[in-house]
Amino acid sequence: MPSANLLQSLDYSVLQQCMHCGMCLPTCPTYVETKMERNSPRGRISLMRAVADGELEVSKALSDEMYYCLGCLACQTACPAGVNYAELFETARAEVEQAQVNDGMQRGFWRWLSLNVIFMRPWLLRLIGRVLRIYQSTGLERLMRKVHFFGLMPPSLKKLEPQTPQIAAQFSDDLIWPEESPKTGKGYRVGLLTGCIQDLAFSNINRDTVDVLLANGCEVITPRSQSCCGSLHAHNGELELARELARRQIDSFDLDELDAIITNAGGCGSHLKTYGHLLHDDPFYAAKAKMWDKKVKDIHEWLVQIRFRKPTAGAAVGEVTYHESCHLCHGQKVVSQPRQILNSIPGLVFKELPESNWCCGSAGIYNITQPEQSQKLLDRKVANLRQAGAPVVATSNPGCHLQIANGLRSCGDHPCHEVTQPVTLLAQAYRAESPALTNS
């Protein structure tokens, strides 16, 4: 068994930073659910420190605790000491994976297939997406459901089937030219990250993002067949794979020629801004990664920074509320900017969502690995959406988008019936001004 020493290799001051003040407790969804200290951020940090001090062995129980954590980073926002929980959380998960304390060939196979194979090969991921699109668009999916074929599957897989995202008819490479220039520019030149699930299921949102950037005078560079950003790997203890994917992303763009690298997925963006730390020991990429971190901008963050043009037409939506992606608000601290965009659209009434920054339960693959706890969080989110009463909810992350849409679909009488994104509503408003403003 490999020696488990990743937590020991951390700067010890990072582990000591937690004052055990308890400010994080009411913000942690798992602690609120169980009221157990070990299920809290400070409880998990105590476990990590015990491992670093050699007082606790890496075990299956430790692994279970680290994977019960959502990684929503709400504790980071609440922490008065500025504890970098994201670094601790990812290191602890890497620790348990290195120690090989998790049992089961089935778990090992699916981790290997998804993290080591599919998400490391963009062509394979898109091929699977196209096959799934054929399955969905030809009616075969409806037929399989009609004959209750999935009832023959194991319960865990049976529950996952309805959550399968609808694959887009065209992916980002089919909708976006490699280079697109506005008719009148502000002199900004930006790169666009198209993502993985965002590309397969929400390529239209990537197109919307390009159109909004063009409408604000930005030249947009979109490399073909982009790789995964590595967030799934980093959050699930595969740091070496995450480093490889970070190098690929950096190599995809000419950083010296770009003012910003734009991301429109909250979960990806939070990870993309940590390449400097991820590659700080890499003699060739360390300096590039630092430059990368400075240039990565969430789309809402960038639009407010360049003083985006307020539209003069509406988006054909009367009322909207907003669910905050955990890694956008807690990881990237992008909170007011999406609201500024929504409030800029004429005729759009923005209604605040109770507990808008409370996790919806998606959390990467948490809804797959912890379905029971994920469902409880989704039920809470759906109840808050009912209280808000808006017919449309905007969010800013593909995982949140899919999770909330699935939750609303199971409630036939829910007042909220549509999930969209702020950048899509802004794009719709610009298009309503004049179709000539965009290329779509």
C-alpha positions in Angstrom: 0.0 0.0 0.0 1.4 3.4 -0.9 2.5 5.6 2.0 -0.1 8.3 2.8 1.7 11.5 3.4 0.0 14.2 1.4 -1.5 16.0 4.4 1.9 15.8 6.1 3.4 17.5 3.1 1.1 20.6 3.5 2.3 23.7 5.1 1.3 23.0 8.7 0.1 26.5 9.3 -2.7 25.7 6.8 -3.9 22.9 9.1 -3.5 25.1 12.2 -5.5 28.0 10.8 -8.8 26.7 12.0 -9.7 28.3 15.4 -12.6 25.9 16.0 -14.8 28.9 16.6 -17.9 27.3 15.1 -18.9 30.1 12.7 -18.9 27.5 9.9 -21.4 25.1 11.6 -24.7 26.7 10.5 -23.5 27.1 6.9 -22.5 23.5 6.5 -25.3 21.4 4.9 -24.1 18.1 6.2 -23.6 19.4 9.8 -27.1 21.0 9.7 -28.5 17.6 8.6 -26.8 15.4 11.3 -25.6 17.8 14.0 -22.5 15.6 14.3 -19.1 17.3 14.8 -17.3 15.0 12.4 -19.7 16.0 9.7 -18.7 19.7 10.1 -15.8 21.6 8.5 -13.9 22.0 11.8 -14.5 18.3 12.6 -13.1 17.2 9.2 -10.1 19.6 9.7 -9.5 18.0 13.1 -9.4 14.6 11.3 -7.0 15.9 8.7 -4.7 17.3 11.3 -4.7 14.0 13.3 -3.6 12.3 10.1 -0.8 14.9 9.5 0.3 14.4 13.1 0.5 10.7 12.8 -2.3 10.2 15.4 -4.8 8.7 13.0 -4.5 6.2 10.2 -6.1 6.8 6.8 -9.1 4.5 6.8 -12.3 3.7 5.0 -14.1 5.7 7.7 -12.0 8.7 6.9 -12.7 8.3 3.2 -16.4 8.1 3.9 -16.3 11.3 5.8 -14.4 13.2 3.2 -16.8 12.0 0.5 -19.8 12.9 2.6 -18.6 16.5 2.4 -20.2 18.4 -0.5 -17.1 20.6 -1.0 -19.6 23.5 -1.4 -17.1 25.9 0.4 -19.8 27.7 2.3 -17.5 27.3 5.3 -14.8 29.4 3.5 -17.2 32.3 3.2 -18.2 32.1 6.9 -14.7 31.5 8.3 -13.2 34.6 10.0 -9.7 33.1 9.9 -9.6 32.6 6.2 -9.1 28.9 6.2 -8.4 27.5 2.8 -10.8 24.6 3.1 -10.7 23.9 -0.7 -7.0 23.0 -0.5 -7.5 20.9 2.6 -10.5 19.1 1.2 -8.8 18.2 -2.1 -5.6 17.0 -0.4 -7.6 14.8 2.1 -9.5 13.2 -0.8 -6.2 12.6 -2.6 -4.8 11.1 0.6 -7.5 8.5 0.9 -7.3 7.6 -2.8 -3.5 7.2 -2.5 -3.9 5.0 0.5 -6.3 2.7 -1.4 -8.7 2.3 1.5 -11.9 2.1 -0.5 -13.2 -1.3 -1.2 -14.9 -2.7 -4.3 -13.9 -3.4 -7.9 -17.1 -1.7 -9.1 -16.1 1.7 -7.6 -12.6 1.3 -8.9 -13.8 0.4 -12.4 -16.2 3.4 -12.7 -13.6 5.8 -11.4 -11.0 4.5 -13.8 -13.5 4.6 -16.8 -14.8 8.1 -16.1 -11.7 10.0 -14.7 -8.8 8.2 -16.4 -10.4 7.4 -19.7 -13.5 9.3 -20.8 -12.8 12.8 -19.2 -9.1 12.6 -20.4 -10.1 12.1 -24.0 -12.3 14.9 -25.4 -13.0 13.0 -28.6 -14.3 10.0 -26.7 -16.5 12.2 -24.4 -18.0 13.9 -27.5 -18.5 10.5 -29.2 -20.4 9.2 -26.2 -22.4 12.4 -26.3 -23.3 11.9 -30.0 -24.4 8.3 -29.4 -26.5 9.4 -26.5 -28.0 12.1 -28.6 -29.1 9.5 -31.2 -30.6 7.4 -28.5 -32.6 10.3 -27.1 -33.7 11.9 -30.4 -34.8 8.7 -32.2 -37.4 7.8 -29.5 -35.4 4.9 -28.2 -35.2 6.5 -24.8 -39.0 6.9 -24.6 -39.5 3.3 -25.7 -37.1 2.0 -23.0 -39.0 4.0 -20.4 -42.4 2.9 -21.7 -41.5 -0.8 -21.5 -40.0 -0.2 -18.0 -36.6 -1.5 -19.2 -34.8 0.4 -16.5 -36.7 -1.5 -13.8 -34.4 -4.4 -14.6 -31.3 -2.4 -13.6 -29.8 -2.2 -10.1 -31.6 0.4 -7.9 -28.7 2.8 -7.9 -28.6 2.9 -11.7 -32.4 3.0 -12.0 -32.4 6.2 -10.0 -29.7 7.8 -12.1 -31.4 7.2 -15.5 -33.9 10.0 -15.3 -31.1 12.4 -14.5 -29.4 11.8 -17.8 -28.9 15.2 -19.4 -30.5 15.9 -22.8 -27.6 16.1 -25.3 -27.5 19.1 -27.6 -28.0 18.7 -31.3 -24.8 20.6 -32.0 -21.8 21.0 -29.8 -19.8 24.2 -29.3 -17.4 23.6 -32.2 -20.4 23.5 -34.5 -22.0 26.7 -33.1 -18.9 28.9 -32.6 -16.2 30.0 -35.0 -12.6 29.6 -33.8 -12.3 33.4 -33.9 -15.2 35.9 -33.9 -14.9 39.7 -33.9 -17.5 42.4 -33.1 -18.4 45.0 -35.6 -17.2 47.7 -33.3 -14.6 46.6 -30.7 -13.4 47.9 -27.3 -10.0 46.4 -27.9 -10.5 43.4 -25.7 -9.5 40.0 -26.9 -10.7 37.0 -24.8 -10.5 33.3 -24.9 -13.6 31.2 -24.2 -13.7 27.9 -22.3 -16.4 25.6 -23.6 -16.3 22.9 -20.8 -17.4 19.3 -20.8 -21.0 18.9 -19.7 -21.5 22.5 -20.7 -20.4 21.6 -24.2 -22.5 18.5 -24.5 -25.8 19.6 -22.9 -25.6 23.4 -22.9 -23.7 24.4 -26.0 -26.4 27.0 -26.6 -25.2 28.8 -23.4 -21.7 28.9 -24.8 -23.1 30.5 -28.0 -25.1 32.9 -25.8 -21.8 33.8 -24.0 -20.1 34.5 -27.3 -22.9 36.7 -28.5 -22.9 38.7 -25.2 -19.1 39.2 -25.5 -19.4 40.3 -29.1 -22.2 42.7 -28.2 -19.8 44.3 -25.7 -17.0 44.7 -28.2 -14.8 41.7 -27.3 -13.0 39.6 -29.9 -13.6 35.9 -28.9 -11.1 33.1 -29.4 -12.4 29.6 -29.0 -9.9 26.7 -29.4 -11.4 23.5 -31.0 -12.1 20.3 -29.1 -11.1 21.6 -25.6 -10.2 19.2 -22.8 -11.8 18.9 -19.4 -10.6 21.6 -17.0 -9.7 19.0 -14.3 -12.1 20.1 -11.6 -13.8 16.6 -11.4 -10.3 15.1 -11.0 -9.1 17.5 -8.4 -12.3 17.3 -6.3 -12.1 13.5 -6.4 -8.5 13.0 -5.3 -6.8 12.6 -8.7 -4.4 15.5 -8.5 -1.9 14.2 -11.1 -4.6 13.9 -13.7 -5.8 17.4 -12.8 -2.3 18.7 -13.3 -2.1 17.1 -16.8 -5.4 18.7 -17.8 -4.3 22.0 -16.4 -1.2 21.9 -18.7 -3.4 21.1 -21.7 -5.7 24.1 -21.0 -2.8 26.5 -20.7 -1.3 25.2 -23.9 -4.6 25.8 -25.7 -4.4 29.6 -25.4 -1.8 32.2 -26.2 -1.9 34.0 -22.8 0.2 36.9 -24.0 -2.4 37.8 -26.6 -5.5 37.6 -24.4 -6.9 40.1 -21.9 -9.0 37.4 -20.2 -10.0 33.7 -20.3 -13.7 33.5 -19.9 -15.6 30.7 -18.1 -19.3 30.4 -17.7 -19.5 27.4 -15.4 -19.2 28.2 -11.7 -17.7 24.9 -10.6 -15.1 24.9 -13.4 -14.2 28.5 -12.8 -13.4 28.0 -9.1 -10.9 25.2 -10.1 -9.5 27.1 -13.1 -8.4 29.9 -10.9 -6.2 27.6 -8.9 -3.8 26.4 -11.6 -1.1 28.5 -10.1 -1.2 26.5 -6.9 -1.8 23.2 -8.7 1.3 23.6 -10.8 3.5 25.7 -8.4 6.2 23.0 -8.4 6.3 22.6 -12.2 9.4 24.3 -13.5 8.0 24.9 -17.0 4.3 25.7 -16.2 4.5 27.5 -12.8 4.9 31.0 -14.3 2.4 30.3 -17.0 -0.1 29.0 -14.4 0.2 32.2 -12.3 -0.5 34.3 -15.4 -3.4 32.0 -16.2 -5.0 32.5 -12.8 -4.9 36.3 -13.2 -6.6 36.1 -16.6 -9.4 33.6 -15.8 -12.7 35.5 -15.3 -16.2 34.3 -14.8 -18.4 35.8 -17.5 -20.5 37.8 -15.0 -17.3 39.1 -13.3 -15.8 40.1 -16.7 -18.9 41.9 -18.0 -19.2 44.0 -14.9 -15.4 44.7 -15.0 -15.6 46.1 -18.5 -18.9 47.9 -17.8 -21.1 45.9 -20.0 -23.7 47.7 -22.1 -27.2 47.6 -20.6 -29.7 46.3 -23.1 -32.6 48.5 -24.4 -35.0 45.6 -25.0 -36.4 42.9 -22.7 -35.7 39.1 -22.6 -39.4 38.0 -22.9 -39.3 37.0 -19.2 -41.4 38.8 -16.6 -40.0 37.5 -13.3 -36.9 35.6 -12.4 -35.1 34.4 -9.3 -31.4 33.4 -8.9 -29.8 30.3 -7.4 -26.1 30.8 -6.7 -23.6 28.2 -7.7 -21.6 27.3 -4.6 -18.3 27.5 -6.4 -19.2 30.8 -8.0 -20.3 32.6 -4.8 -18.1 30.8 -2.2 -15.2 29.7 -4.4 -14.9 32.7 -6.7 -16.7 35.3 -4.5 -18.8 36.4 -7.6 -22.1 37.4 -5.9 -23.4 40.7 -7.0 -22.4 40.6 -10.6 -25.0 38.0 -11.8 -27.7 40.1 -10.0 -26.4 43.3 -11.7 -26.8 41.6 -15.1 -30.4 40.4 -14.3 -31.3 43.8 -12.9 -30.1 45.5 -16.1 -32.7 43.9 -18.4 -35.7 46.1 -19.0 -39.0 44.7 -17.9 -37.4 41.9 -15.8 -38.5 41.8 -12.2 -35.8 40.1 -10.0 -37.0 38.3 -6.9 -34.5 37.1 -4.3 -34.5 33.4 -3.6 -34.5 32.4 0.1 -31.2 30.6 0.9 -30.0 31.4 -2.6 -26.4 30.3 -1.8 -27.5 27.1 -0.1 -26.2 24.1 -2.1 -28.7 22.4 -4.4 -27.1 19.0 -3.9 -25.5 18.6 -7.3 -21.9 19.3 -6.1 -20.0 17.7 -9.0 -21.0 14.0 -8.8 -22.4 14.2 -5.2 -25.9 13.4 -6.5 -24.4 10.1 -7.8 -22.3 9.2 -4.9 -24.6 10.5 -2.1 -28.1 10.4 -3.6 -30.0 10.5 -0.3 -28.3 13.6 1.1 -28.4 15.2 -2.4 -32.1 14.6 -2.6 -32.7 16.3 0.7 -30.8 19.4 -0.4 -32.7 19.4 -3.7 -36.1 19.2 -1.9 -35.0 22.2 0.2 -34.1 24.1 -2.9 -37.3 23.3 -4.7 -39.3 24.4 -1.5 -37.4 27.7 -1.5 -38.2 28.2 -5.2 -41.8 27.7 -4.5 -41.6 30.4 -1.8 -39.9 32.8 -4.2 -42.8 32.3 -6.7 -40.9 33.3 -9.8 -41.7 31.3 -13.0 -38.0 31.3 -14.0 -34.9 30.5 -12.1 -31.4 31.5 -13.4 -28.2 29.8 -12.3 -24.7 29.7 -13.5 -23.4 26.2 -13.4 -24.3 23.1 -15.6 -24.5 20.8 -12.6 -26.9 23.2 -10.7 -28.9 23.7 -13.9 -29.5 19.9 -14.4 -30.1 19.3 -10.7 -32.7 22.0 -10.3 -34.4 21.1 -13.6 -34.7 17.5 -12.5 -36.2 18.6 -9.2 -38.8 20.9 -10.8 -39.7 18.3 -13.3 -40.9 16.0 -10.5 -43.2 18.7 -9.2 -45.9 19.1 -11.8 -47.7 22.0 -10.0 -44.6 24.1 -9.2 -44.8 27.8 -10.0 -41.2 27.7 -11.3 -41.1 25.9 -14.6 -38.0 27.0 -16.4 -34.2 27.0 -15.6 -32.0 29.4 -17.5 -28.8 31.4 -17.0 -28.2 35.1 -16.6 -26.0 35.3 -19.7 -28.7 33.6 -21.7 -31.3 36.2 -20.6 -28.8 39.0 -21.5 -28.2 37.5 -24.9 -31.9 37.3 -25.5 -32.3 41.0 -24.6 -29.5 42.0 -27.0 -31.1 39.9 -29.8 -34.4 41.6 -29.2 -32.8 45.0 -29.9 -31.6 43.9 -33.3 -30.9 40.4 -34.8 -27.9 41.9 -36.5 -26.1 42.3 -33.2 -25.1 38.7 -33.0 -24.0 35.9 -35.3 -26.4 33.2 -34.1 
